[in-house]
């Protein structure tokens, strides 16, 4: 009986020691750099120097999650796998080029306030009356095409990096960076759904 208990305890100890947690965290800083490069490619010089400094205050749930993760990492040290964000695939370059070619047509509508950026990384029509009636369908199509490319871009970046589960994180990062790099006077819809002028 003692021998079986010893073997059971030894097997349990070996099993516990064999449990290694490998966490592949979303590389937020690398994602921001990748987003900035793409936005600068799409918007050209307009994206440089438009950021306004602000202090981000984390939500209480994010603070609790970070604290919980820290305690768990202390109790069970993770083996971290570092990752960079690759944005060099042909599909990503094609989407970026398509968005860049469309930006010249969209820019005047950002400037007039007819369209704006959204909190989910897309573009939306803010004030259809700011567009002459004869151009409204063309603007709707521009916005739809832009959103189609943006959705495909976020999906493709996640897939090209071997982590399709990162798509929502990629989208969130881009949403923040589009707004941060927007020109002064452009409009964006905040997380609460309100339109705000930068």
Steps between C-alpha positions, in 0.01 A plus 500: 500500500780741590675420176189577291448829683865591436469412131176699475659802666809470278281480188303805616822693563635411155168599340497832686862571405421418137231767488667789324287793400591654169334835458516675167394847600372741241800725423325834544807718448593316179139528382505878557819533295350289221178705507697826488700381197185400311316820593797709385503305173126552450476861616849615403625815672161566658560223756828644630493741790123494554505319831388684808655393826260356748519291811315174468320393814439126507149379569449329839442165329834532316680578826341195666589280204861621502529440875352151466737420215794621710403277795453198271833566328666514842343171611551320167780673308413507132737425217441808288519483125580837348345602172536777247226609265579421138329729250695401191272238344382563142137512618578767762699706247212475250243616760725786610550612140123490438435714809778740404354551151155569650620740770520801268127469433415446868720783637273782383206330674700463825583872467136601447379284788283288274678185610693403808688221668333250731611339826509161327759597237261581217364809324140621514290775348454764769310771313352402163381860451865609474516309170323636190203279412654396170811364680334315791489158334864532399594589861298205633691273261836649603416440867381144431814421298723650770328299773526182295875554461545589868314188614707287263820672618440422869410139417801460268751642749380257768508206258839596351645495851358156577253629760151544355379547859685834503262657246300693761822620669639611162172681426505672840860611457431638153184676621702687762783581261270625217345745747831600659652576160193674353537859396370772730141581405413146392217322677497168681237302684608412853425173680176654632377564145535881514660687212796709620710742298874465546 
